[in-house]
Amino acid sequence: MRTKEQLIEDKICPLEFAVNAISGKWKIPIVWQINEGKKRPSEFLKGIGKVDRRVLNQQLKEMEQSGILFKTSYPELPPRVEYSLTPLGEELVQVLWKLNNWGERLLADKEK
């Protein structure tokens, strides 16, 4: 028999689920970097200020598990890995552009 707490835990709002998928200090900057054409972890390290390699790899793994990114590993020496946006990730970019536009409005209103 399921307890009331388990039932509440199972009910998650779609918005909360979406925010959880992109929460993390570096996830949105990673998506922006990929959208700009960067695909390799070393490129993310150069393009995103102070991110630690271990944290970067964890965030990439989480986004891959969420279906936002696709990882391609090449069987060569040294090993090469590239990331790309999945169709779901490409939809996220469109949402982020809208959020960016909304942020610009907030800034403009604040300056008035």
Backbone atoms as SQL, in Angstrom:
CREATE TABLE atoms (id INTEGER PRIMARY KEY, chain TEXT, resi INTEGER, resn TEXT, atom TEXT, x REAL, y REAL, z REAL);
INSERT INTO atoms VALUES
  (1, 'A', 1, 'MET', 'N', 0.836, -1.180, 0.000),
  (2, 'A', 1, 'MET', 'CA', 0.000, 0.000, 0.000),
  (3, 'A', 1, 'MET', 'C', 0.882, 1.246, 0.000),
  (4, 'A', 2, 'ARG', 'N', 0.524, 2.208, -0.806),
  (5, 'A', 2, 'ARG', 'CA', 1.310, 3.432, -0.937),
  (6, 'A', 2, 'ARG', 'C', 0.882, 4.451, 0.109),
  (7, 'A', 3, 'THR', 'N', 1.862, 5.128, 0.659),
  (8, 'A', 3, 'THR', 'CA', 1.551, 6.160, 1.635),
  (9, 'A', 3, 'THR', 'C', 1.218, 7.457, 0.921),
  (10, 'A', 4, 'LYS', 'N', 0.612, 8.372, 1.668),
  (11, 'A', 4, 'LYS', 'CA', 0.247, 9.670, 1.118),
  (12, 'A', 4, 'LYS', 'C', 1.492, 10.419, 0.634),
  (13, 'A', 5, 'GLU', 'N', 2.602, 10.316, 1.376),
  (14, 'A', 5, 'GLU', 'CA', 3.829, 11.000, 0.987),
  (15, 'A', 5, 'GLU', 'C', 4.342, 10.507, -0.359),
  (16, 'A', 6, 'GLN', 'N', 4.253, 9.188, -0.603),
  (17, 'A', 6, 'GLN', 'CA', 4.712, 8.647, -1.884),
  (18, 'A', 6, 'GLN', 'C', 3.842, 9.162, -3.019),
  (19, 'A', 7, 'LEU', 'N', 2.536, 9.251, -2.791),
  (20, 'A', 7, 'LEU', 'CA', 1.640, 9.748, -3.837),
  (21, 'A', 7, 'LEU', 'C', 1.951, 11.203, -4.166),
  (22, 'A', 8, 'ILE', 'N', 2.204, 12.014, -3.144),
  (23, 'A', 8, 'ILE', 'CA', 2.542, 13.418, -3.379),
  (24, 'A', 8, 'ILE', 'C', 3.863, 13.515, -4.132),
  (25, 'A', 9, 'GLU', 'N', 4.822, 12.694, -3.761),
  (26, 'A', 9, 'GLU', 'CA', 6.124, 12.699, -4.411),
  (27, 'A', 9, 'GLU', 'C', 6.006, 12.311, -5.884),
  (28, 'A', 10, 'ASP', 'N', 5.086, 11.414, -6.227),
  (29, 'A', 10, 'ASP', 'CA', 4.893, 10.967, -7.603),
  (30, 'A', 10, 'ASP', 'C', 4.235, 12.028, -8.478),
  (31, 'A', 11, 'LYS', 'N', 3.506, 12.955, -7.868),
  (32, 'A', 11, 'LYS', 'CA', 2.820, 13.999, -8.631),
  (33, 'A', 11, 'LYS', 'C', 3.771, 15.171, -8.798),
  (34, 'A', 12, 'ILE', 'N', 4.297, 15.317, -9.971),
  (35, 'A', 12, 'ILE', 'CA', 5.226, 16.418, -10.240),
  (36, 'A', 12, 'ILE', 'C', 4.647, 17.284, -11.354),
  (37, 'A', 13, 'CYS', 'N', 4.722, 18.545, -11.145),
  (38, 'A', 13, 'CYS', 'CA', 4.232, 19.518, -12.118),
  (39, 'A', 13, 'CYS', 'C', 5.155, 19.503, -13.336),
  (40, 'A', 14, 'PRO', 'N', 4.614, 19.556, -14.554),
  (41, 'A', 14, 'PRO', 'CA', 5.472, 19.571, -15.745),
  (42, 'A', 14, 'PRO', 'C', 6.486, 20.714, -15.732),
  (43, 'A', 15, 'LEU', 'N', 6.095, 21.872, -15.218),
  (44, 'A', 15, 'LEU', 'CA', 7.026, 23.001, -15.150),
  (45, 'A', 15, 'LEU', 'C', 8.171, 22.676, -14.189),
  (46, 'A', 16, 'GLU', 'N', 7.845, 22.082, -13.060),
  (47, 'A', 16, 'GLU', 'CA', 8.867, 21.699, -12.096),
  (48, 'A', 16, 'GLU', 'C', 9.815, 20.664, -12.704),
  (49, 'A', 17, 'PHE', 'N', 9.264, 19.735, -13.453),
  (50, 'A', 17, 'PHE', 'CA', 10.074, 18.714, -14.118),
  (51, 'A', 17, 'PHE', 'C', 11.030, 19.362, -15.128),
  (52, 'A', 18, 'ALA', 'N', 10.522, 20.327, -15.883),
  (53, 'A', 18, 'ALA', 'CA', 11.353, 21.031, -16.875),
  (54, 'A', 18, 'ALA', 'C', 12.466, 21.823, -16.198),
  (55, 'A', 19, 'VAL', 'N', 12.129, 22.535, -15.139),
  (56, 'A', 19, 'VAL', 'CA', 13.130, 23.325, -14.432),
  (57, 'A', 19, 'VAL', 'C', 14.190, 22.418, -13.820),
  (58, 'A', 20, 'ASN', 'N', 13.787, 21.284, -13.290),
  (59, 'A', 20, 'ASN', 'CA', 14.752, 20.333, -12.732),
  (60, 'A', 20, 'ASN', 'C', 15.718, 19.832, -13.807),
  (61, 'A', 21, 'ALA', 'N', 15.238, 19.676, -15.028),
  (62, 'A', 21, 'ALA', 'CA', 16.085, 19.174, -16.119),
  (63, 'A', 21, 'ALA', 'C', 17.176, 20.166, -16.501),
  (64, 'A', 22, 'ILE', 'N', 16.916, 21.456, -16.307),
  (65, 'A', 22, 'ILE', 'CA', 17.919, 22.456, -16.693),
  (66, 'A', 22, 'ILE', 'C', 18.524, 23.169, -15.494),
  (67, 'A', 23, 'SER', 'N', 18.168, 22.737, -14.290),
  (68, 'A', 23, 'SER', 'CA', 18.772, 23.374, -13.113),
  (69, 'A', 23, 'SER', 'C', 20.209, 22.899, -12.975),
  (70, 'A', 24, 'GLY', 'N', 21.018, 23.747, -12.509),
  (71, 'A', 24, 'GLY', 'CA', 22.451, 23.485, -12.424),
  (72, 'A', 24, 'GLY', 'C', 23.152, 24.708, -12.977),
  (73, 'A', 25, 'LYS', 'N', 24.179, 25.112, -12.311),
  (74, 'A', 25, 'LYS', 'CA', 24.838, 26.377, -12.642),
  (75, 'A', 25, 'LYS', 'C', 25.302, 26.464, -14.088),
  (76, 'A', 26, 'TRP', 'N', 25.682, 25.345, -14.698),
  (77, 'A', 26, 'TRP', 'CA', 26.319, 25.407, -16.013),
  (78, 'A', 26, 'TRP', 'C', 25.476, 24.852, -17.156),
  (79, 'A', 27, 'LYS', 'N', 24.284, 24.337, -16.887),
  (80, 'A', 27, 'LYS', 'CA', 23.506, 23.683, -17.941),
  (81, 'A', 27, 'LYS', 'C', 23.076, 24.640, -19.045),
  (82, 'A', 28, 'ILE', 'N', 22.562, 25.789, -18.680),
  (83, 'A', 28, 'ILE', 'CA', 22.128, 26.731, -19.714),
  (84, 'A', 28, 'ILE', 'C', 23.324, 27.268, -20.503),
  (85, 'A', 29, 'PRO', 'N', 24.435, 27.643, -19.852),
  (86, 'A', 29, 'PRO', 'CA', 25.607, 28.038, -20.659),
  (87, 'A', 29, 'PRO', 'C', 26.104, 26.920, -21.580),
  (88, 'A', 30, 'ILE', 'N', 25.993, 25.674, -21.151),
  (89, 'A', 30, 'ILE', 'CA', 26.401, 24.554, -22.006),
  (90, 'A', 30, 'ILE', 'C', 25.515, 24.488, -23.240),
  (91, 'A', 31, 'VAL', 'N', 24.209, 24.626, -23.044),
  (92, 'A', 31, 'VAL', 'CA', 23.275, 24.591, -24.183),
  (93, 'A', 31, 'VAL', 'C', 23.587, 25.733, -25.147),
  (94, 'A', 32, 'TRP', 'N', 23.877, 26.933, -24.617),
  (95, 'A', 32, 'TRP', 'CA', 24.224, 28.068, -25.487),
  (96, 'A', 32, 'TRP', 'C', 25.486, 27.781, -26.281),
  (97, 'A', 33, 'GLN', 'N', 26.481, 27.193, -25.616),
  (98, 'A', 33, 'GLN', 'CA', 27.735, 26.879, -26.301),
  (99, 'A', 33, 'GLN', 'C', 27.505, 25.883, -27.432),
  (100, 'A', 34, 'ILE', 'N', 26.716, 24.854, -27.169),
  (101, 'A', 34, 'ILE', 'CA', 26.433, 23.856, -28.212),
  (102, 'A', 34, 'ILE', 'C', 25.653, 24.503, -29.348),
  (103, 'A', 35, 'ASN', 'N', 24.724, 25.360, -29.009),
  (104, 'A', 35, 'ASN', 'CA', 23.937, 26.040, -30.032),
  (105, 'A', 35, 'ASN', 'C', 24.817, 26.915, -30.920),
  (106, 'A', 36, 'GLU', 'N', 25.923, 27.420, -30.369),
  (107, 'A', 36, 'GLU', 'CA', 26.862, 28.235, -31.138),
  (108, 'A', 36, 'GLU', 'C', 27.858, 27.392, -31.925),
  (109, 'A', 37, 'GLY', 'N', 27.755, 26.064, -31.826),
  (110, 'A', 37, 'GLY', 'CA', 28.594, 25.192, -32.636),
  (111, 'A', 37, 'GLY', 'C', 29.698, 24.472, -31.893),
  (112, 'A', 38, 'LYS', 'N', 29.890, 24.772, -30.616),
  (113, 'A', 38, 'LYS', 'CA', 30.922, 24.080, -29.854),
  (114, 'A', 38, 'LYS', 'C', 30.381, 22.724, -29.416),
  (115, 'A', 39, 'LYS', 'N', 31.223, 21.692, -29.526),
  (116, 'A', 39, 'LYS', 'CA', 30.731, 20.352, -29.284),
  (117, 'A', 39, 'LYS', 'C', 31.574, 19.519, -28.330),
  (118, 'A', 40, 'ARG', 'N', 32.811, 19.926, -28.081),
  (119, 'A', 40, 'ARG', 'CA', 33.717, 19.110, -27.277),
  (120, 'A', 40, 'ARG', 'C', 33.868, 19.680, -25.869),
  (121, 'A', 41, 'PRO', 'N', 34.016, 18.811, -24.872),
  (122, 'A', 41, 'PRO', 'CA', 34.162, 19.302, -23.497),
  (123, 'A', 41, 'PRO', 'C', 35.270, 20.338, -23.331),
  (124, 'A', 42, 'SER', 'N', 36.379, 20.188, -24.019),
  (125, 'A', 42, 'SER', 'CA', 37.469, 21.167, -23.902),
  (126, 'A', 42, 'SER', 'C', 37.018, 22.543, -24.406),
  (127, 'A', 43, 'GLU', 'N', 36.140, 22.584, -25.397),
  (128, 'A', 43, 'GLU', 'CA', 35.621, 23.857, -25.894),
  (129, 'A', 43, 'GLU', 'C', 34.715, 24.509, -24.856),
  (130, 'A', 44, 'PHE', 'N', 33.937, 23.683, -24.139),
  (131, 'A', 44, 'PHE', 'CA', 33.077, 24.223, -23.082),
  (132, 'A', 44, 'PHE', 'C', 33.926, 24.828, -21.966),
  (133, 'A', 45, 'LEU', 'N', 35.015, 24.146, -21.625),
  (134, 'A', 45, 'LEU', 'CA', 35.888, 24.641, -20.565),
  (135, 'A', 45, 'LEU', 'C', 36.456, 26.004, -20.918),
  (136, 'A', 46, 'LYS', 'N', 36.801, 26.208, -22.190),
  (137, 'A', 46, 'LYS', 'CA', 37.333, 27.501, -22.634),
  (138, 'A', 46, 'LYS', 'C', 36.241, 28.565, -22.708),
  (139, 'A', 47, 'GLY', 'N', 35.034, 28.154, -23.107),
  (140, 'A', 47, 'GLY', 'CA', 33.960, 29.116, -23.341),
  (141, 'A', 47, 'GLY', 'C', 33.136, 29.474, -22.129),
  (142, 'A', 48, 'ILE', 'N', 33.239, 28.680, -21.069),
  (143, 'A', 48, 'ILE', 'CA', 32.429, 28.923, -19.869),
  (144, 'A', 48, 'ILE', 'C', 33.363, 29.157, -18.691),
  (145, 'A', 49, 'GLY', 'N', 33.764, 30.356, -18.506),
  (146, 'A', 49, 'GLY', 'CA', 34.578, 30.796, -17.382),
  (147, 'A', 49, 'GLY', 'C', 35.171, 29.775, -16.431),
  (148, 'A', 50, 'LYS', 'N', 34.609, 29.649, -15.263),
  (149, 'A', 50, 'LYS', 'CA', 35.250, 28.960, -14.153),
  (150, 'A', 50, 'LYS', 'C', 34.686, 27.575, -13.871),
  (151, 'A', 51, 'VAL', 'N', 34.147, 26.911, -14.838),
  (152, 'A', 51, 'VAL', 'CA', 33.579, 25.584, -14.594),
  (153, 'A', 51, 'VAL', 'C', 34.694, 24.564, -14.399),
  (154, 'A', 52, 'ASP', 'N', 34.529, 23.694, -13.403),
  (155, 'A', 52, 'ASP', 'CA', 35.456, 22.603, -13.135),
  (156, 'A', 52, 'ASP', 'C', 35.151, 21.443, -14.082),
  (157, 'A', 53, 'ARG', 'N', 36.168, 20.749, -14.562),
  (158, 'A', 53, 'ARG', 'CA', 35.977, 19.652, -15.518),
  (159, 'A', 53, 'ARG', 'C', 35.048, 18.569, -14.961),
  (160, 'A', 54, 'ARG', 'N', 35.210, 18.250, -13.678),
  (161, 'A', 54, 'ARG', 'CA', 34.379, 17.208, -13.064),
  (162, 'A', 54, 'ARG', 'C', 32.907, 17.635, -13.048),
  (163, 'A', 55, 'VAL', 'N', 32.662, 18.889, -12.670),
  (164, 'A', 55, 'VAL', 'CA', 31.297, 19.418, -12.635),
  (165, 'A', 55, 'VAL', 'C', 30.723, 19.478, -14.047),
  (166, 'A', 56, 'LEU', 'N', 31.524, 19.913, -15.001),
  (167, 'A', 56, 'LEU', 'CA', 31.092, 19.961, -16.398),
  (168, 'A', 56, 'LEU', 'C', 30.667, 18.577, -16.876),
  (169, 'A', 57, 'ASN', 'N', 31.497, 17.579, -16.617),
  (170, 'A', 57, 'ASN', 'CA', 31.167, 16.221, -17.048),
  (171, 'A', 57, 'ASN', 'C', 29.885, 15.715, -16.398),
  (172, 'A', 58, 'GLN', 'N', 29.672, 16.055, -15.135),
  (173, 'A', 58, 'GLN', 'CA', 28.448, 15.643, -14.439),
  (174, 'A', 58, 'GLN', 'C', 27.229, 16.297, -15.071),
  (175, 'A', 59, 'GLN', 'N', 27.331, 17.584, -15.368),
  (176, 'A', 59, 'GLN', 'CA', 26.191, 18.302, -15.953),
  (177, 'A', 59, 'GLN', 'C', 25.900, 17.788, -17.371),
  (178, 'A', 60, 'LEU', 'N', 26.943, 17.499, -18.135),
  (179, 'A', 60, 'LEU', 'CA', 26.752, 16.929, -19.472),
  (180, 'A', 60, 'LEU', 'C', 26.052, 15.572, -19.373),
  (181, 'A', 61, 'LYS', 'N', 26.473, 14.753, -18.423),
  (182, 'A', 61, 'LYS', 'CA', 25.868, 13.437, -18.232),
  (183, 'A', 61, 'LYS', 'C', 24.391, 13.562, -17.855),
  (184, 'A', 62, 'GLU', 'N', 24.077, 14.492, -16.956),
  (185, 'A', 62, 'GLU', 'CA', 22.685, 14.703, -16.551),
  (186, 'A', 62, 'GLU', 'C', 21.828, 15.152, -17.729),
  (187, 'A', 63, 'MET', 'N', 22.360, 16.041, -18.561),
  (188, 'A', 63, 'MET', 'CA', 21.586, 16.512, -19.714),
  (189, 'A', 63, 'MET', 'C', 21.431, 15.416, -20.757),
  (190, 'A', 64, 'GLU', 'N', 22.412, 14.564, -20.869),
  (191, 'A', 64, 'GLU', 'CA', 22.296, 13.415, -21.773),
  (192, 'A', 64, 'GLU', 'C', 21.193, 12.480, -21.264),
  (193, 'A', 65, 'GLN', 'N', 21.161, 12.240, -19.972),
  (194, 'A', 65, 'GLN', 'CA', 20.136, 11.373, -19.381),
  (195, 'A', 65, 'GLN', 'C', 18.746, 11.980, -19.499),
  (196, 'A', 66, 'SER', 'N', 18.669, 13.306, -19.493),
  (197, 'A', 66, 'SER', 'CA', 17.377, 13.994, -19.633),
  (198, 'A', 66, 'SER', 'C', 16.895, 14.042, -21.072),
  (199, 'A', 67, 'GLY', 'N', 17.773, 13.676, -22.021),
  (200, 'A', 67, 'GLY', 'CA', 17.379, 13.692, -23.422),
  (201, 'A', 67, 'GLY', 'C', 17.607, 15.024, -24.109),
  (202, 'A', 68, 'ILE', 'N', 18.379, 15.914, -23.474),
  (203, 'A', 68, 'ILE', 'CA', 18.657, 17.229, -24.053),
  (204, 'A', 68, 'ILE', 'C', 19.857, 17.163, -24.989),
  (205, 'A', 69, 'LEU', 'N', 20.846, 16.351, -24.627),
  (206, 'A', 69, 'LEU', 'CA', 22.066, 16.210, -25.408),
  (207, 'A', 69, 'LEU', 'C', 22.254, 14.782, -25.880),
  (208, 'A', 70, 'PHE', 'N', 22.965, 14.653, -26.982),
  (209, 'A', 70, 'PHE', 'CA', 23.374, 13.353, -27.508),
  (210, 'A', 70, 'PHE', 'C', 24.897, 13.321, -27.498),
  (211, 'A', 71, 'LYS', 'N', 25.457, 12.253, -26.991),
  (212, 'A', 71, 'LYS', 'CA', 26.913, 12.116, -26.892),
  (213, 'A', 71, 'LYS', 'C', 27.401, 11.148, -27.963),
  (214, 'A', 72, 'THR', 'N', 28.426, 11.567, -28.708),
  (215, 'A', 72, 'THR', 'CA', 29.056, 10.704, -29.704),
  (216, 'A', 72, 'THR', 'C', 30.499, 10.473, -29.276),
  (217, 'A', 73, 'SER', 'N', 30.868, 9.212, -29.109),
  (218, 'A', 73, 'SER', 'CA', 32.240, 8.848, -28.759),
  (219, 'A', 73, 'SER', 'C', 32.900, 8.250, -29.985),
  (220, 'A', 74, 'TYR', 'N', 34.105, 8.726, -30.288),
  (221, 'A', 74, 'TYR', 'CA', 34.843, 8.236, -31.449),
  (222, 'A', 74, 'TYR', 'C', 35.950, 7.286, -30.982),
  (223, 'A', 75, 'PRO', 'N', 36.045, 6.117, -31.609),
  (224, 'A', 75, 'PRO', 'CA', 37.049, 5.129, -31.200),
  (225, 'A', 75, 'PRO', 'C', 38.432, 5.439, -31.775),
  (226, 'A', 76, 'GLU', 'N', 39.054, 6.442, -31.207),
  (227, 'A', 76, 'GLU', 'CA', 40.381, 6.833, -31.676),
  (228, 'A', 76, 'GLU', 'C', 41.237, 7.184, -30.469),
  (229, 'A', 77, 'LEU', 'N', 42.519, 7.314, -30.703),
  (230, 'A', 77, 'LEU', 'CA', 43.441, 7.690, -29.641),
  (231, 'A', 77, 'LEU', 'C', 44.051, 9.040, -29.960),
  (232, 'A', 78, 'PRO', 'N', 44.004, 9.996, -29.096),
  (233, 'A', 78, 'PRO', 'CA', 43.281, 9.956, -27.827),
  (234, 'A', 78, 'PRO', 'C', 41.779, 9.961, -28.062),
  (235, 'A', 79, 'PRO', 'N', 41.010, 9.462, -27.092),
  (236, 'A', 79, 'PRO', 'CA', 39.550, 9.396, -27.269),
  (237, 'A', 79, 'PRO', 'C', 38.958, 10.781, -27.520),
  (238, 'A', 80, 'ARG', 'N', 37.953, 10.812, -28.365),
  (239, 'A', 80, 'ARG', 'CA', 37.286, 12.075, -28.701),
  (240, 'A', 80, 'ARG', 'C', 35.798, 11.912, -28.455),
  (241, 'A', 81, 'VAL', 'N', 35.210, 12.902, -27.804),
  (242, 'A', 81, 'VAL', 'CA', 33.787, 12.902, -27.496),
  (243, 'A', 81, 'VAL', 'C', 33.209, 14.221, -27.979),
  (244, 'A', 82, 'GLU', 'N', 32.047, 14.156, -28.591),
  (245, 'A', 82, 'GLU', 'CA', 31.345, 15.367, -29.010),
  (246, 'A', 82, 'GLU', 'C', 29.897, 15.287, -28.557),
  (247, 'A', 83, 'TYR', 'N', 29.326, 16.438, -28.275),
  (248, 'A', 83, 'TYR', 'CA', 27.927, 16.532, -27.861),
  (249, 'A', 83, 'TYR', 'C', 27.149, 17.334, -28.883),
  (250, 'A', 84, 'SER', 'N', 25.900, 16.977, -29.036),
  (251, 'A', 84, 'SER', 'CA', 25.011, 17.732, -29.908),
  (252, 'A', 84, 'SER', 'C', 23.640, 17.788, -29.258),
  (253, 'A', 85, 'LEU', 'N', 22.841, 18.728, -29.702),
  (254, 'A', 85, 'LEU', 'CA', 21.489, 18.849, -29.182),
  (255, 'A', 85, 'LEU', 'C', 20.588, 17.802, -29.822),
  (256, 'A', 86, 'THR', 'N', 19.747, 17.207, -29.017),
  (257, 'A', 86, 'THR', 'CA', 18.700, 16.328, -29.535),
  (258, 'A', 86, 'THR', 'C', 17.561, 17.233, -30.016),
  (259, 'A', 87, 'PRO', 'N', 16.557, 16.692, -30.687),
  (260, 'A', 87, 'PRO', 'CA', 15.402, 17.531, -31.037),
  (261, 'A', 87, 'PRO', 'C', 14.783, 18.202, -29.801),
  (262, 'A', 88, 'LEU', 'N', 14.761, 17.492, -28.678),
  (263, 'A', 88, 'LEU', 'CA', 14.258, 18.067, -27.433),
  (264, 'A', 88, 'LEU', 'C', 15.153, 19.225, -26.987),
  (265, 'A', 89, 'GLY', 'N', 16.450, 19.071, -27.146),
  (266, 'A', 89, 'GLY', 'CA', 17.388, 20.141, -26.812),
  (267, 'A', 89, 'GLY', 'C', 17.221, 21.350, -27.713),
  (268, 'A', 90, 'GLU', 'N', 16.932, 21.107, -28.987),
  (269, 'A', 90, 'GLU', 'CA', 16.700, 22.219, -29.922),
  (270, 'A', 90, 'GLU', 'C', 15.435, 22.984, -29.539),
  (271, 'A', 91, 'GLU', 'N', 14.413, 22.274, -29.044),
  (272, 'A', 91, 'GLU', 'CA', 13.213, 22.949, -28.545),
  (273, 'A', 91, 'GLU', 'C', 13.553, 23.806, -27.335),
  (274, 'A', 92, 'LEU', 'N', 14.443, 23.289, -26.486),
  (275, 'A', 92, 'LEU', 'CA', 14.872, 24.039, -25.308),
  (276, 'A', 92, 'LEU', 'C', 15.531, 25.350, -25.726),
  (277, 'A', 93, 'VAL', 'N', 16.318, 25.340, -26.770),
  (278, 'A', 93, 'VAL', 'CA', 16.966, 26.571, -27.244),
  (279, 'A', 93, 'VAL', 'C', 15.909, 27.616, -27.597),
  (280, 'A', 94, 'GLN', 'N', 14.831, 27.199, -28.241),
  (281, 'A', 94, 'GLN', 'CA', 13.761, 28.144, -28.588),
  (282, 'A', 94, 'GLN', 'C', 13.127, 28.730, -27.333),
  (283, 'A', 95, 'VAL', 'N', 12.926, 27.896, -26.322),
  (284, 'A', 95, 'VAL', 'CA', 12.361, 28.362, -25.056),
  (285, 'A', 95, 'VAL', 'C', 13.331, 29.343, -24.394),
  (286, 'A', 96, 'LEU', 'N', 14.622, 29.040, -24.430),
  (287, 'A', 96, 'LEU', 'CA', 15.612, 29.922, -23.817),
  (288, 'A', 96, 'LEU', 'C', 15.683, 31.271, -24.525),
  (289, 'A', 97, 'TRP', 'N', 15.497, 31.285, -25.851),
  (290, 'A', 97, 'TRP', 'CA', 15.454, 32.574, -26.569),
  (291, 'A', 97, 'TRP', 'C', 14.285, 33.408, -26.071),
  (292, 'A', 98, 'LYS', 'N', 13.128, 32.771, -25.869),
  (293, 'A', 98, 'LYS', 'CA', 11.963, 33.502, -25.355),
  (294, 'A', 98, 'LYS', 'C', 12.233, 34.015, -23.946),
  (295, 'A', 99, 'LEU', 'N', 12.867, 33.191, -23.126),
  (296, 'A', 99, 'LEU', 'CA', 13.203, 33.597, -21.773),
  (297, 'A', 99, 'LEU', 'C', 14.213, 34.751, -21.807),
  (298, 'A', 100, 'ASN', 'N', 15.152, 34.711, -22.735),
  (299, 'A', 100, 'ASN', 'CA', 16.117, 35.796, -22.902),
  (300, 'A', 100, 'ASN', 'C', 15.395, 37.098, -23.255),
  (301, 'A', 101, 'ASN', 'N', 14.448, 37.032, -24.173),
  (302, 'A', 101, 'ASN', 'CA', 13.684, 38.219, -24.559),
  (303, 'A', 101, 'ASN', 'C', 12.901, 38.773, -23.371),
  (304, 'A', 102, 'TRP', 'N', 12.343, 37.876, -22.564),
  (305, 'A', 102, 'TRP', 'CA', 11.616, 38.284, -21.376),
  (306, 'A', 102, 'TRP', 'C', 12.564, 38.957, -20.387),
  (307, 'A', 103, 'GLY', 'N', 13.764, 38.415, -20.250),
  (308, 'A', 103, 'GLY', 'CA', 14.777, 39.014, -19.382),
  (309, 'A', 103, 'GLY', 'C', 15.162, 40.412, -19.845),
  (310, 'A', 104, 'GLU', 'N', 15.253, 40.604, -21.153),
  (311, 'A', 104, 'GLU', 'CA', 15.554, 41.930, -21.690),
  (312, 'A', 104, 'GLU', 'C', 14.457, 42.923, -21.319),
  (313, 'A', 105, 'ARG', 'N', 13.197, 42.470, -21.368),
  (314, 'A', 105, 'ARG', 'CA', 12.076, 43.338, -20.968),
  (315, 'A', 105, 'ARG', 'C', 12.175, 43.695, -19.494),
  (316, 'A', 106, 'LEU', 'N', 12.524, 42.714, -18.664),
  (317, 'A', 106, 'LEU', 'CA', 12.672, 42.977, -17.238),
  (318, 'A', 106, 'LEU', 'C', 13.751, 44.027, -16.994),
  (319, 'A', 107, 'LEU', 'N', 14.872, 43.894, -17.690),
  (320, 'A', 107, 'LEU', 'CA', 15.963, 44.865, -17.539),
  (321, 'A', 107, 'LEU', 'C', 15.532, 46.254, -17.995),
  (322, 'A', 108, 'ALA', 'N', 14.820, 46.308, -19.117),
  (323, 'A', 108, 'ALA', 'CA', 14.358, 47.603, -19.631),
  (324, 'A', 108, 'ALA', 'C', 13.384, 48.254, -18.652),
  (325, 'A', 109, 'ASP', 'N', 12.491, 47.469, -18.072),
  (326, 'A', 109, 'ASP', 'CA', 11.532, 48.011, -17.107),
  (327, 'A', 109, 'ASP', 'C', 12.241, 48.493, -15.839),
  (328, 'A', 110, 'LYS', 'N', 13.291, 47.786, -15.456),
  (329, 'A', 110, 'LYS', 'CA', 14.043, 48.163, -14.258),
  (330, 'A', 110, 'LYS', 'C', 14.780, 49.493, -14.457),
  (331, 'A', 111, 'GLU', 'N', 15.205, 49.755, -15.689),
  (332, 'A', 111, 'GLU', 'CA', 15.951, 50.973, -15.984),
  (333, 'A', 111, 'GLU', 'C', 15.057, 52.206, -16.091),
  (334, 'A', 112, 'LYS', 'N', 13.750, 52.012, -16.167),
  (335, 'A', 112, 'LYS', 'CA', 12.817, 53.158, -16.298),
  (336, 'A', 112, 'LYS', 'C', 12.693, 53.927, -15.006);
